[in-house]
Amino acid sequence: MNAVAVLHPGEMGAAIGACLVSRGLRVVWASEGRSAATRSRAAAAGIEDQGTLERALGAADMVLSVCPPHGALALAREVAGHGFRGIYVDANAISPESARNVGRVVEKAGASFVDAGIIGPPPVEGGRSRMYLSGARAAEVAALFAGSNLQAISLQAPPGAASALKACYAAWTKGAIALLAAIRALAEHEGVEPALLEEWKLSQPELPKRSEAVTAQARKAWRWVGEMEEIAASFEAAGLPSGFHLAAADIYRKLKGFKDGDAPPALGEVTAAMRRGARRRKASSGEKRRRSTPREPPPRARFKFGTAKGEAVKRLRSAKRA
């Protein structure tokens, strides 16, 4: 392994790059078009600047893609366009099908594809972060991180498995943060927030603190919009409802104003930002209704006791005959 190209060294990418540097590997990146903050992170992590993507790929045997979910496929296409034929590791928070699409793109250009899912914070200390890997060369990639702050685990499964595991994990952790924030906003709106908090202390003592986790995450919530949409797509592809995480994406979208803030906002600021969009939609809908011509309501169907049960019995009998 001559070198690993990290695309691009944000907080997570730079920390992963530093893990590889600590293992004695040469790690490179392309600074062209990147911010001063990214340059500073890369330099602090010991990642060598090659200037352009073409030069970084020319020096590397492996690419590690760590970018916002919406950019994963575009970055894969850009790398494939340069004819990269080494190992391409996609470590982005995307759906299993999106991961497989990335794999098809880079494999068509001659690269080997490894799907990755990162769980935990940037690995600046050991024991807190894991990277799950799937694909034919997953074990080979995992071995590069042995003894570093990032525990790399090969799932011995085809591409898509690592992304599926990450989607399932984040569906709960980040989805629950959004749900609890929305509950606090509703309780505040209805004037029952103090009573709710008292009840939680009695019956769900961990929830008062957990319901404020959104304040610590608000500054990077913009990155989670695409991740929630990818999780929603994962649920839909499995024949499951996708609405839970589409709603979470909408909540995180409302918090984009807190991006790169100097300090975490207060919970009241977060819930106010969440409700501002709802008020605008409500006003817009009301104006639309006033302008539209009133319609007669459709006639109500009369409910008959036993109808639903009777229909269910009919379907069961039909299935048995089939």
Salt bridges, closest charged atoms under 4 A:
GLU48 OE2 - ARG26 NH2 2.75
GLU97 OE1 - ARG100 NE 3.26
GLU97 OE2 - ARG104 NH2 2.73
GLU125 OE1 - ARG128 NH1 3.96
GLU140 OE2 - ARG137 NH2 2.83
GLU193 OE2 - ARG184 NE 2.74
GLU198 OE2 - LYS201 NZ 3.49
GLU212 OE2 - ARG184 NH1 3.84
GLU227 OE2 - LYS166 NZ 3.93
GLU227 OE1 - LYS174 NZ 2.78
GLU229 OE2 - ARG253 NH2 2.58
ASP250 OD1 - ARG253 NH1 3.66
ASP250 OD2 - LYS254 NZ 3.96
GLU287 OE1 - ARG290 NH2 2.53
GLU287 OE2 - ARG291 NE 2.93
GLU311 OE2 - LYS314 NZ 3.86
